[in-house]
Amino acid sequence: MRQKDLTVTEDPRQAGYEVVGQVTVGPPVNGRQQARIVWKVSTVTGDEVGKAIQENAVIAGSLDGEWGRVAELVSVAAVNGIEGLFDKEGAPKRRTAVEPDFSRTPQLRQTPGRAPPPPGS
């Protein structure tokens, strides 16, 4: 995402959106397994922007340990699908007539030694 000039942060206080990936791998069949990754994009208040889905048949057991180079290939391909959820200005494409409510305060994980953002920021 950084290579596409998108700002990425690990600090949820600076984030506008959250991207969470969920991987499921089916049972082996004839030496192959069906792998599915669902990338869910949400606002920090939990309103879903959309999902990008990747599916492929892989060699059975190839995703059981470290993914190595596979993780890099998957993430590069995922960026294209995730980008498709936003318009050119970086705003979510409208899926419904209801805009996400950005006025709610998100429930942020408390990290020892890190102060919460000041009120009104």
Residue pairs with C-beta under 8 A, 6 or more apart in sequence:
1 8
1 79
1 82
2 8
3 79
4 79
4 83
6 83
6 90
9 15
12 18
12 44
12 106
12 108
12 109
13 108
13 116
13 117
15 44
16 43
16 44
17 41
17 42
17 43
17 44
17 49
18 41
18 42
18 43
18 44
19 39
19 40
19 41
19 82
20 39
20 40
20 42
21 37
21 38
21 39
21 40
21 78
22 37
22 38
22 40
23 35
23 36
23 37
23 63
24 35
24 36
24 38
25 33
25 34
25 35
25 36
25 58
25 63
26 33
26 34
26 35
26 36
27 33
28 60
28 61
29 60
31 59
31 60
32 57
32 58
32 59
32 60
33 57
33 58
33 59
33 60
33 61
33 62
33 63
34 55
34 56
34 57
34 58
35 54
35 55
35 56
35 57
35 58
35 63
36 53
36 54
36 55
37 53
37 54
37 55
37 74
37 78
38 51
38 52
38 53
39 51
39 52
39 53
39 54
39 78
39 81
39 82
40 48
40 51
41 48
41 49
41 50
41 51
41 52
41 82
41 85
41 92
42 48
42 49
43 49
43 100
43 102
44 106
45 100
45 101
45 102
45 104
45 105
45 106
46 106
47 100
47 101
49 85
49 86
49 92
49 95
49 100
50 85
50 92
50 93
50 95
52 78
52 81
52 82
52 84
52 85
53 81
54 74
54 77
54 78
54 81
62 70
63 70
67 74
84 93
85 92
85 93
86 92
86 93
87 93
92 100
108 116
110 116
